[in-house]
Amino acid sequence: MKPFEIVGEHFDGEVKVLAPMSYWDHRGYFALSYSESDYEELGIQERFVREMHTYSKAGVLRGLHFQTNPPMGKLIRVIQGRVFAAIVDVRETSPTFLEHVTVVMSQTGYQVWIPSGFALGYYCLDHGTIMSYKCTGYVGDERAIRWDDPGIGIKWPFAADHPILSDRDANAPTSREYWRIH
Protein backbone atom coordinates (compact mmCIF):
# COMPACT_ATOMS: atom_id res chain seq x y z
CA MET A 1 0.00 0.00 0.00
CA LYS A 2 1.39 3.40 -1.00
CA PRO A 3 1.50 6.10 1.70
CA PHE A 4 -0.19 8.69 -0.57
CA GLU A 5 -2.87 8.47 -3.24
CA ILE A 6 -4.05 11.13 -5.68
CA VAL A 7 -7.82 11.37 -5.21
CA GLY A 8 -8.41 14.38 -7.43
CA GLU A 9 -6.65 16.46 -10.05
CA HIS A 10 -7.65 19.84 -11.41
CA PHE A 11 -6.34 22.26 -14.03
CA ASP A 12 -4.86 19.48 -16.18
CA GLY A 13 -3.28 17.81 -13.16
CA GLU A 14 -1.50 20.93 -11.89
CA VAL A 15 -3.49 21.02 -8.62
CA LYS A 16 -3.56 17.65 -6.87
CA VAL A 17 -5.74 16.47 -3.98
CA LEU A 18 -3.87 13.81 -2.01
CA ALA A 19 -5.03 11.33 0.59
CA PRO A 20 -2.38 10.04 2.98
CA MET A 21 -2.87 6.52 4.17
CA SER A 22 -3.73 6.36 7.88
CA TYR A 23 -3.08 3.39 10.10
CA TRP A 24 -5.57 3.09 12.95
CA ASP A 25 -5.59 0.87 16.01
CA HIS A 26 -6.95 1.00 19.58
CA ARG A 27 -4.52 3.85 20.45
CA GLY A 28 -5.44 6.19 17.59
CA TYR A 29 -3.79 6.63 14.22
CA PHE A 30 -0.47 7.14 12.46
CA ALA A 31 -0.21 8.95 9.13
CA LEU A 32 2.77 10.06 7.07
CA SER A 33 2.33 13.74 6.20
CA TYR A 34 5.21 14.11 3.73
CA SER A 35 7.82 12.00 1.95
CA GLU A 36 9.96 13.58 -0.75
CA SER A 37 10.42 10.39 -2.79
CA ASP A 38 6.71 9.49 -2.65
CA TYR A 39 5.72 13.00 -3.73
CA GLU A 40 8.22 12.89 -6.60
CA GLU A 41 6.53 9.68 -7.80
CA LEU A 42 3.22 11.58 -7.78
CA GLY A 43 4.72 14.33 -9.96
CA ILE A 44 5.44 16.90 -7.24
CA GLN A 45 9.13 17.65 -7.83
CA GLU A 46 9.42 20.91 -5.92
CA ARG A 47 11.66 21.46 -2.92
CA PHE A 48 10.00 22.84 0.19
CA VAL A 49 12.00 25.51 2.04
CA ARG A 50 9.69 26.51 4.89
CA GLU A 51 6.58 25.47 6.78
CA MET A 52 3.95 27.70 8.37
CA HIS A 53 0.84 27.16 10.49
CA THR A 54 -2.27 29.27 10.98
CA TYR A 55 -4.77 29.09 13.83
CA SER A 56 -8.24 30.46 13.10
CA LYS A 57 -11.67 30.82 14.65
CA ALA A 58 -14.78 29.48 12.95
CA GLY A 59 -15.97 32.00 10.36
CA VAL A 60 -12.50 33.28 9.43
CA LEU A 61 -11.83 33.58 5.72
CA ARG A 62 -8.22 33.94 4.56
CA GLY A 63 -7.43 34.84 0.97
CA LEU A 64 -7.44 34.80 -1.95
CA HIS A 65 -3.62 34.92 -1.72
CA PHE A 66 -0.79 34.15 -4.11
CA GLN A 67 2.85 35.11 -4.34
CA THR A 68 5.00 36.53 -7.12
CA ASN A 69 8.71 37.34 -7.21
CA PRO A 70 9.46 34.62 -6.39
CA PRO A 71 6.39 32.55 -7.19
CA MET A 72 5.54 30.01 -4.52
CA GLY A 73 3.84 26.62 -4.47
CA LYS A 74 2.12 25.30 -1.34
CA LEU A 75 1.27 21.88 0.04
CA ILE A 76 -1.56 22.47 2.50
CA ARG A 77 -3.25 20.27 5.07
CA VAL A 78 -5.56 20.69 8.04
CA ILE A 79 -4.09 19.65 11.39
CA GLN A 80 -7.21 20.45 13.41
CA GLY A 81 -10.72 21.41 12.34
CA ARG A 82 -12.23 21.75 8.87
CA VAL A 83 -11.91 24.24 6.02
CA PHE A 84 -13.58 24.99 2.72
CA ALA A 85 -10.62 25.74 0.42
CA ALA A 86 -10.85 27.55 -2.93
CA ILE A 87 -8.02 27.43 -5.47
CA VAL A 88 -8.05 29.95 -8.34
CA ASP A 89 -5.93 29.87 -11.51
CA VAL A 90 -4.19 33.29 -11.69
CA ARG A 91 -1.89 32.45 -14.63
CA GLU A 92 -2.77 35.19 -17.12
CA THR A 93 -1.93 33.09 -20.20
CA SER A 94 -3.80 30.00 -19.01
CA PRO A 95 -6.99 28.85 -20.76
CA THR A 96 -8.47 28.38 -17.26
CA PHE A 97 -7.48 31.88 -16.02
CA LEU A 98 -9.71 32.87 -13.04
CA GLU A 99 -11.48 29.50 -12.92
CA HIS A 100 -11.60 27.84 -9.51
CA VAL A 101 -12.08 24.55 -7.69
CA THR A 102 -13.11 23.96 -4.09
CA VAL A 103 -12.21 21.21 -1.64
CA VAL A 104 -13.49 20.56 1.89
CA MET A 105 -10.54 19.51 4.03
CA SER A 106 -10.39 18.12 7.56
CA GLN A 107 -7.82 16.85 10.03
CA THR A 108 -6.16 13.54 9.09
CA GLY A 109 -7.67 13.95 5.64
CA TYR A 110 -6.78 15.41 2.30
CA GLN A 111 -3.75 17.44 1.42
CA VAL A 112 -3.75 19.76 -1.57
CA TRP A 113 -0.75 20.61 -3.74
CA ILE A 114 -1.13 24.13 -5.15
CA PRO A 115 1.68 25.08 -7.54
CA SER A 116 2.76 28.66 -8.18
CA GLY A 117 0.33 30.51 -10.40
CA PHE A 118 -2.69 29.69 -8.25
CA ALA A 119 -4.35 31.70 -5.48
CA LEU A 120 -5.61 30.08 -2.27
CA GLY A 121 -8.44 31.13 -0.03
CA TYR A 122 -10.10 29.18 2.74
CA TYR A 123 -13.03 29.54 5.09
CA CYS A 124 -12.75 27.95 8.54
CA LEU A 125 -15.74 25.80 9.38
CA ASP A 126 -14.64 24.96 12.94
CA HIS A 127 -13.28 26.97 15.88
CA GLY A 128 -9.61 26.29 16.49
CA THR A 129 -8.77 25.31 12.92
CA ILE A 130 -5.05 24.80 12.35
CA MET A 131 -3.67 24.76 8.81
CA SER A 132 -0.16 23.74 7.77
CA TYR A 133 1.58 25.04 4.65
CA LYS A 134 4.79 23.62 3.21
CA CYS A 135 6.14 26.28 0.84
CA THR A 136 8.52 26.20 -2.11
CA GLY A 137 9.68 29.78 -1.60
CA TYR A 138 10.54 32.37 0.97
CA VAL A 139 8.50 35.51 1.56
CA GLY A 140 8.25 37.56 -1.61
CA ASP A 141 5.60 39.78 -3.11
CA GLU A 142 2.42 38.43 -1.56
CA ARG A 143 -0.69 39.41 -3.50
CA ALA A 144 -4.41 39.24 -2.77
CA ILE A 145 -7.61 39.47 -4.76
CA ARG A 146 -11.15 39.72 -3.39
CA TRP A 147 -12.63 36.61 -1.82
CA ASP A 148 -16.07 37.56 -3.19
CA ASP A 149 -14.92 38.59 -6.66
CA PRO A 150 -17.95 38.30 -8.99
CA GLY A 151 -15.59 37.51 -11.90
CA ILE A 152 -14.50 34.34 -10.09
CA GLY A 153 -17.82 33.41 -8.49
CA ILE A 154 -16.83 31.16 -5.60
CA LYS A 155 -19.89 29.82 -3.73
CA TRP A 156 -18.65 30.05 -0.14
CA PRO A 157 -20.50 27.91 2.46
CA PHE A 158 -22.24 30.68 4.36
CA ALA A 159 -25.39 32.66 3.73
CA ALA A 160 -25.91 36.30 4.67
CA ASP A 161 -23.29 36.41 7.44
CA HIS A 162 -20.04 37.90 6.32
CA PRO A 163 -16.81 36.13 7.18
CA ILE A 164 -14.19 37.42 9.60
CA LEU A 165 -11.56 39.08 7.41
CA SER A 166 -8.25 40.87 7.81
CA ASP A 167 -8.21 44.50 6.65
CA ARG A 168 -6.02 43.43 3.75
CA ASP A 169 -8.52 40.81 2.56
CA ALA A 170 -11.53 43.06 3.13
CA ASN A 171 -9.92 45.74 0.94
CA ALA A 172 -8.27 43.55 -1.70
CA PRO A 173 -8.95 44.49 -5.33
CA THR A 174 -11.17 42.44 -7.60
CA SER A 175 -9.38 40.47 -10.29
CA ARG A 176 -10.40 43.07 -12.87
CA GLU A 177 -8.94 45.86 -10.70
CA TYR A 178 -5.80 43.85 -9.88
CA TRP A 179 -4.88 43.05 -13.48
CA ARG A 180 -5.60 46.62 -14.59
CA ILE A 181 -3.05 47.84 -12.01
CA HIS A 182 -0.37 45.14 -12.47
C-alpha positions in Angstrom: 0.0 0.0 0.0 1.4 3.4 -1.0 1.5 6.1 1.7 -0.2 8.7 -0.6 -2.9 8.5 -3.2 -4.0 11.1 -5.7 -7.8 11.4 -5.2 -8.4 14.4 -7.4 -6.7 16.5 -10.1 -7.7 19.8 -11.4 -6.3 22.3 -14.0 -4.9 19.5 -16.2 -3.3 17.8 -13.2 -1.5 20.9 -11.9 -3.5 21.0 -8.6 -3.6 17.6 -6.9 -5.7 16.5 -4.0 -3.9 13.8 -2.0 -5.0 11.3 0.6 -2.4 10.0 3.0 -2.9 6.5 4.2 -3.7 6.4 7.9 -3.1 3.4 10.1 -5.6 3.1 12.9 -5.6 0.9 16.0 -6.9 1.0 19.6 -4.5 3.8 20.4 -5.4 6.2 17.6 -3.8 6.6 14.2 -0.5 7.1 12.5 -0.2 8.9 9.1 2.8 10.1 7.1 2.3 13.7 6.2 5.2 14.1 3.7 7.8 12.0 2.0 10.0 13.6 -0.8 10.4 10.4 -2.8 6.7 9.5 -2.6 5.7 13.0 -3.7 8.2 12.9 -6.6 6.5 9.7 -7.8 3.2 11.6 -7.8 4.7 14.3 -10.0 5.4 16.9 -7.2 9.1 17.6 -7.8 9.4 20.9 -5.9 11.7 21.5 -2.9 10.0 22.8 0.2 12.0 25.5 2.0 9.7 26.5 4.9 6.6 25.5 6.8 3.9 27.7 8.4 0.8 27.2 10.5 -2.3 29.3 11.0 -4.8 29.1 13.8 -8.2 30.5 13.1 -11.7 30.8 14.7 -14.8 29.5 13.0 -16.0 32.0 10.4 -12.5 33.3 9.4 -11.8 33.6 5.7 -8.2 33.9 4.6 -7.4 34.8 1.0 -7.4 34.8 -2.0 -3.6 34.9 -1.7 -0.8 34.1 -4.1 2.9 35.1 -4.3 5.0 36.5 -7.1 8.7 37.3 -7.2 9.5 34.6 -6.4 6.4 32.5 -7.2 5.5 30.0 -4.5 3.8 26.6 -4.5 2.1 25.3 -1.3 1.3 21.9 0.0 -1.6 22.5 2.5 -3.3 20.3 5.1 -5.6 20.7 8.0 -4.1 19.6 11.4 -7.2 20.5 13.4 -10.7 21.4 12.3 -12.2 21.8 8.9 -11.9 24.2 6.0 -13.6 25.0 2.7 -10.6 25.7 0.4 -10.8 27.5 -2.9 -8.0 27.4 -5.5 -8.1 30.0 -8.3 -5.9 29.9 -11.5 -4.2 33.3 -11.7 -1.9 32.4 -14.6 -2.8 35.2 -17.1 -1.9 33.1 -20.2 -3.8 30.0 -19.0 -7.0 28.9 -20.8 -8.5 28.4 -17.3 -7.5 31.9 -16.0 -9.7 32.9 -13.0 -11.5 29.5 -12.9 -11.6 27.8 -9.5 -12.1 24.5 -7.7 -13.1 24.0 -4.1 -12.2 21.2 -1.6 -13.5 20.6 1.9 -10.5 19.5 4.0 -10.4 18.1 7.6 -7.8 16.8 10.0 -6.2 13.5 9.1 -7.7 14.0 5.6 -6.8 15.4 2.3 -3.7 17.4 1.4 -3.8 19.8 -1.6 -0.8 20.6 -3.7 -1.1 24.1 -5.2 1.7 25.1 -7.5 2.8 28.7 -8.2 0.3 30.5 -10.4 -2.7 29.7 -8.2 -4.3 31.7 -5.5 -5.6 30.1 -2.3 -8.4 31.1 0.0 -10.1 29.2 2.7 -13.0 29.5 5.1 -12.8 27.9 8.5 -15.7 25.8 9.4 -14.6 25.0 12.9 -13.3 27.0 15.9 -9.6 26.3 16.5 -8.8 25.3 12.9 -5.1 24.8 12.4 -3.7 24.8 8.8 -0.2 23.7 7.8 1.6 25.0 4.6 4.8 23.6 3.2 6.1 26.3 0.8 8.5 26.2 -2.1 9.7 29.8 -1.6 10.5 32.4 1.0 8.5 35.5 1.6 8.2 37.6 -1.6 5.6 39.8 -3.1 2.4 38.4 -1.6 -0.7 39.4 -3.5 -4.4 39.2 -2.8 -7.6 39.5 -4.8 -11.1 39.7 -3.4 -12.6 36.6 -1.8 -16.1 37.6 -3.2 -14.9 38.6 -6.7 -17.9 38.3 -9.0 -15.6 37.5 -11.9 -14.5 34.3 -10.1 -17.8 33.4 -8.5 -16.8 31.2 -5.6 -19.9 29.8 -3.7 -18.7 30.1 -0.1 -20.5 27.9 2.5 -22.2 30.7 4.4 -25.4 32.7 3.7 -25.9 36.3 4.7 -23.3 36.4 7.4 -20.0 37.9 6.3 -16.8 36.1 7.2 -14.2 37.4 9.6 -11.6 39.1 7.4 -8.2 40.9 7.8 -8.2 44.5 6.7 -6.0 43.4 3.8 -8.5 40.8 2.6 -11.5 43.1 3.1 -9.9 45.7 0.9 -8.3 43.5 -1.7 -8.9 44.5 -5.3 -11.2 42.4 -7.6 -9.4 40.5 -10.3 -10.4 43.1 -12.9 -8.9 45.9 -10.7 -5.8 43.8 -9.9 -4.9 43.1 -13.5 -5.6 46.6 -14.6 -3.0 47.8 -12.0 -0.4 45.1 -12.5 
